[in-house]
Amino acid sequence: MAASQSDLKRRLKALMNRKENQVCADCPEKQPRWASLIVPPPELGGRSGKDVTPIGAFVCLECSGSHRRLGVHIAFVRSINLDQWKEKEVVAMENGGNSKVNAIFEARLPNVSGLKIQAGADGRTRERYIRDKYERRKYFDAVAGAVVLSGGAEESDDSESSDEEEEVPVRSSVSRATAAAKLRAQNKGTSKMKVKLPPNNNNSKRPPKPHRAPAPA
């Protein structure tokens, strides 16, 4: 039995309430009410005639126009409130999310101020950035995309450190392993150190107890 529109909209609303989806995937606009169902690039199995589930992103009204002009072979745009939704479209939104989409299509985005769309950007600037991001795939990384779609990026690397370990910032799995080895070596070395404690005054010799005379018979 097909899900009703109320059920589908309920699932969409739950997705919209996630923190990652409360800001447009492409600009700082808050509370986006449009969705872009993005077809994965060929490197991730998309656009090859296969039945590949798109990855959905929440975008604002201004950015949705640029997404629509990309063409349905790249992105299919829907209104959260105005359009009728299908089960497979909602599944695509559940399969995506703004964090996942940006982890794929902005993996190589340089950390340069002003490169990403700023608040109040004009249409030309917005159009150029979105085409660079999704059509020309200037910031796309196939390896990162494969990891994200396989669910690897959803696993949190932020575990609580114990009292005996100090936090070491790492940028890759190799450096993380190296840092962990250093911490273990440090802890091991610390445990073997002989610590000379100061003498305990309480354990010093006490004066002998006075001799008591025997009681008279």
NUVOLUM-11526 format. One record per residue (C-alpha): x, y, z. Coordinates in Angstrom, 1 decimal. Layout:
# NUVOLUM-11526
r X X	Y Y	Z Z .
...
END
This chain:
# NUVOLUM-11526
r X 0.0	Y 0.0	Z 0.0 .
r X 1.4	Y 3.4	Z -1.1 .
r X 2.1	Y 5.9	Z 1.7 .
r X -0.2	Y 8.8	Z 1.9 .
r X 0.9	Y 12.3	Z 1.3 .
r X 0.5	Y 13.2	Z 4.9 .
r X 2.9	Y 10.4	Z 5.9 .
r X 5.4	Y 11.4	Z 3.2 .
r X 5.2	Y 15.1	Z 4.3 .
r X 5.6	Y 14.0	Z 7.9 .
r X 8.9	Y 12.2	Z 7.0 .
r X 10.0	Y 15.3	Z 5.1 .
r X 9.3	Y 17.5	Z 8.0 .
r X 11.3	Y 15.3	Z 10.3 .
r X 14.3	Y 15.6	Z 7.9 .
r X 13.8	Y 19.4	Z 7.7 .
r X 14.1	Y 19.6	Z 11.5 .
r X 17.6	Y 18.2	Z 11.5 .
r X 20.2	Y 20.8	Z 12.2 .
r X 22.1	Y 20.1	Z 9.1 .
r X 19.1	Y 20.8	Z 6.9 .
r X 18.0	Y 24.0	Z 8.5 .
r X 20.3	Y 26.0	Z 6.3 .
r X 20.5	Y 25.9	Z 2.5 .
r X 23.0	Y 23.4	Z 1.2 .
r X 24.6	Y 26.1	Z -1.0 .
r X 24.2	Y 29.5	Z 0.8 .
r X 23.5	Y 30.8	Z 4.3 .
r X 19.7	Y 31.2	Z 3.8 .
r X 17.9	Y 29.6	Z 6.7 .
r X 14.8	Y 27.4	Z 6.7 .
r X 15.0	Y 26.1	Z 3.1 .
r X 11.7	Y 24.9	Z 1.7 .
r X 12.8	Y 23.4	Z -1.6 .
r X 14.5	Y 20.1	Z -2.3 .
r X 17.0	Y 19.1	Z -5.0 .
r X 17.2	Y 15.3	Z -5.8 .
r X 20.8	Y 15.1	Z -7.1 .
r X 21.8	Y 12.3	Z -9.3 .
r X 25.2	Y 10.8	Z -8.2 .
r X 28.1	Y 11.4	Z -10.6 .
r X 29.3	Y 8.6	Z -12.9 .
r X 32.2	Y 7.9	Z -10.5 .
r X 29.5	Y 6.9	Z -7.9 .
r X 27.4	Y 4.9	Z -10.3 .
r X 25.0	Y 7.6	Z -11.4 .
r X 24.0	Y 8.8	Z -14.9 .
r X 24.8	Y 5.4	Z -16.4 .
r X 21.3	Y 4.1	Z -16.9 .
r X 21.4	Y 2.2	Z -13.6 .
r X 18.6	Y 2.6	Z -11.0 .
r X 20.7	Y 4.6	Z -8.5 .
r X 18.9	Y 6.4	Z -5.7 .
r X 19.5	Y 10.2	Z -5.8 .
r X 20.8	Y 12.1	Z -2.8 .
r X 18.6	Y 14.9	Z -1.7 .
r X 19.5	Y 18.3	Z -0.4 .
r X 17.4	Y 21.1	Z 1.1 .
r X 17.9	Y 24.4	Z -0.7 .
r X 16.4	Y 27.9	Z -0.6 .
r X 14.1	Y 29.4	Z -3.3 .
r X 16.9	Y 31.3	Z -5.0 .
r X 19.3	Y 28.3	Z -5.2 .
r X 16.4	Y 26.0	Z -6.3 .
r X 16.2	Y 28.0	Z -9.6 .
r X 19.8	Y 27.3	Z -10.3 .
r X 19.4	Y 23.7	Z -9.5 .
r X 16.4	Y 23.5	Z -11.8 .
r X 18.5	Y 24.9	Z -14.7 .
r X 21.1	Y 22.2	Z -14.2 .
r X 18.7	Y 19.7	Z -15.9 .
r X 17.0	Y 16.6	Z -14.6 .
r X 20.0	Y 14.5	Z -15.5 .
r X 21.8	Y 16.3	Z -12.7 .
r X 19.1	Y 17.5	Z -10.3 .
r X 15.3	Y 17.3	Z -10.0 .
r X 13.7	Y 20.1	Z -7.9 .
r X 10.6	Y 19.7	Z -5.7 .
r X 8.8	Y 22.0	Z -3.4 .
r X 8.4	Y 20.6	Z 0.1 .
r X 5.0	Y 22.2	Z 0.7 .
r X 3.5	Y 22.7	Z -2.8 .
r X 4.4	Y 19.5	Z -4.7 .
r X 3.0	Y 16.0	Z -4.4 .
r X 5.7	Y 13.6	Z -3.4 .
r X 6.4	Y 10.0	Z -4.2 .
r X 7.8	Y 7.4	Z -1.9 .
r X 11.1	Y 7.1	Z -3.9 .
r X 11.6	Y 10.8	Z -3.8 .
r X 11.3	Y 10.9	Z 0.0 .
r X 13.7	Y 7.9	Z 0.2 .
r X 16.1	Y 10.0	Z -1.9 .
r X 15.9	Y 12.8	Z 0.7 .
r X 16.4	Y 10.3	Z 3.5 .
r X 19.4	Y 8.9	Z 1.6 .
r X 20.9	Y 12.4	Z 1.4 .
r X 20.9	Y 15.4	Z 3.7 .
r X 22.9	Y 18.6	Z 3.4 .
r X 25.9	Y 17.3	Z 5.4 .
r X 26.2	Y 14.3	Z 3.1 .
r X 25.8	Y 16.2	Z -0.1 .
r X 28.4	Y 18.8	Z 0.9 .
r X 30.8	Y 16.2	Z 2.1 .
r X 30.7	Y 14.8	Z -1.5 .
r X 30.5	Y 17.9	Z -3.6 .
r X 32.5	Y 20.3	Z -1.4 .
r X 35.2	Y 17.8	Z -0.4 .
r X 37.9	Y 19.8	Z -2.3 .
r X 36.4	Y 23.2	Z -1.6 .
r X 39.3	Y 25.5	Z -0.7 .
r X 39.0	Y 27.2	Z 2.7 .
r X 39.0	Y 30.7	Z 1.1 .
r X 36.7	Y 33.4	Z 2.4 .
r X 34.0	Y 34.4	Z -0.1 .
r X 34.4	Y 31.4	Z -2.4 .
r X 31.1	Y 29.9	Z -1.3 .
r X 27.8	Y 31.8	Z -1.8 .
r X 27.5	Y 34.7	Z 0.7 .
r X 24.3	Y 36.1	Z 2.1 .
r X 22.6	Y 38.5	Z -0.5 .
r X 24.6	Y 37.1	Z -3.4 .
r X 23.3	Y 38.1	Z -6.9 .
r X 21.9	Y 35.5	Z -9.3 .
r X 25.0	Y 35.4	Z -11.5 .
r X 27.2	Y 34.6	Z -8.6 .
r X 24.8	Y 32.0	Z -7.3 .
r X 24.5	Y 30.4	Z -10.7 .
r X 28.2	Y 30.1	Z -11.2 .
r X 28.9	Y 28.5	Z -7.9 .
r X 26.1	Y 25.9	Z -8.2 .
r X 27.3	Y 25.0	Z -11.7 .
r X 30.8	Y 24.7	Z -10.5 .
r X 29.7	Y 22.5	Z -7.6 .
r X 27.3	Y 20.1	Z -9.3 .
r X 27.8	Y 20.3	Z -13.0 .
r X 31.5	Y 20.9	Z -13.4 .
r X 32.2	Y 19.2	Z -10.1 .
r X 35.2	Y 21.4	Z -9.3 .
r X 35.1	Y 20.4	Z -5.6 .
r X 34.0	Y 16.8	Z -6.0 .
r X 36.0	Y 13.9	Z -4.6 .
r X 35.1	Y 10.4	Z -5.7 .
r X 36.9	Y 8.7	Z -2.8 .
r X 35.1	Y 10.9	Z -0.3 .
r X 31.8	Y 10.3	Z -2.1 .
r X 32.2	Y 6.6	Z -2.0 .
r X 32.9	Y 6.7	Z 1.7 .
r X 30.0	Y 8.9	Z 2.4 .
r X 27.5	Y 6.9	Z 0.4 .
r X 28.7	Y 3.7	Z 2.1 .
r X 27.9	Y 5.2	Z 5.4 .
r X 31.4	Y 5.6	Z 6.6 .
r X 31.2	Y 9.3	Z 7.1 .
r X 28.2	Y 8.9	Z 9.4 .
r X 30.3	Y 7.2	Z 12.0 .
r X 31.5	Y 9.6	Z 14.6 .
r X 35.3	Y 9.8	Z 15.2 .
r X 34.8	Y 11.9	Z 18.3 .
r X 35.0	Y 9.4	Z 21.2 .
r X 35.4	Y 10.5	Z 24.8 .
r X 39.0	Y 10.4	Z 25.8 .
r X 40.0	Y 8.9	Z 29.1 .
r X 41.6	Y 10.8	Z 31.9 .
r X 45.0	Y 9.2	Z 31.0 .
r X 44.9	Y 10.4	Z 27.4 .
r X 45.2	Y 13.9	Z 26.0 .
r X 43.4	Y 15.0	Z 22.8 .
r X 45.6	Y 15.1	Z 19.7 .
r X 44.2	Y 16.8	Z 16.6 .
r X 44.4	Y 14.5	Z 13.6 .
r X 43.5	Y 15.0	Z 9.9 .
r X 43.6	Y 11.5	Z 8.6 .
r X 43.3	Y 7.9	Z 9.6 .
r X 47.1	Y 7.5	Z 9.3 .
r X 47.9	Y 10.4	Z 11.5 .
r X 45.1	Y 9.3	Z 14.0 .
r X 46.8	Y 5.9	Z 14.3 .
r X 50.2	Y 7.5	Z 14.7 .
r X 48.9	Y 9.8	Z 17.4 .
r X 47.3	Y 6.9	Z 19.2 .
r X 50.6	Y 5.0	Z 19.2 .
r X 52.4	Y 8.0	Z 20.6 .
r X 49.8	Y 8.3	Z 23.4 .
r X 50.2	Y 4.6	Z 24.3 .
r X 54.0	Y 5.0	Z 24.3 .
r X 53.7	Y 8.0	Z 26.6 .
r X 51.4	Y 6.3	Z 29.0 .
r X 53.5	Y 3.2	Z 29.0 .
r X 56.6	Y 5.2	Z 29.7 .
r X 54.9	Y 7.1	Z 32.5 .
r X 53.7	Y 3.9	Z 34.1 .
r X 57.3	Y 2.6	Z 34.3 .
r X 58.8	Y 5.7	Z 35.9 .
r X 59.9	Y 5.3	Z 39.5 .
r X 58.7	Y 8.1	Z 41.6 .
r X 60.6	Y 8.8	Z 44.8 .
r X 58.1	Y 9.8	Z 47.5 .
r X 59.1	Y 12.0	Z 50.4 .
r X 59.5	Y 10.2	Z 53.8 .
r X 56.3	Y 9.8	Z 55.8 .
r X 56.8	Y 11.5	Z 59.1 .
r X 54.1	Y 9.4	Z 60.6 .
r X 56.3	Y 6.3	Z 60.2 .
r X 59.3	Y 7.7	Z 62.0 .
r X 60.5	Y 6.0	Z 65.2 .
r X 58.3	Y 6.7	Z 68.2 .
r X 59.8	Y 6.9	Z 71.8 .
r X 59.5	Y 3.7	Z 73.8 .
r X 56.6	Y 3.4	Z 76.1 .
r X 57.4	Y 4.0	Z 79.8 .
r X 58.0	Y 0.9	Z 82.0 .
r X 55.2	Y 0.2	Z 84.4 .
r X 56.0	Y -1.2	Z 87.8 .
r X 54.2	Y -4.4	Z 88.8 .
r X 51.2	Y -3.9	Z 91.0 .
r X 51.7	Y -4.8	Z 94.7 .
r X 50.5	Y -8.2	Z 95.8 .
END
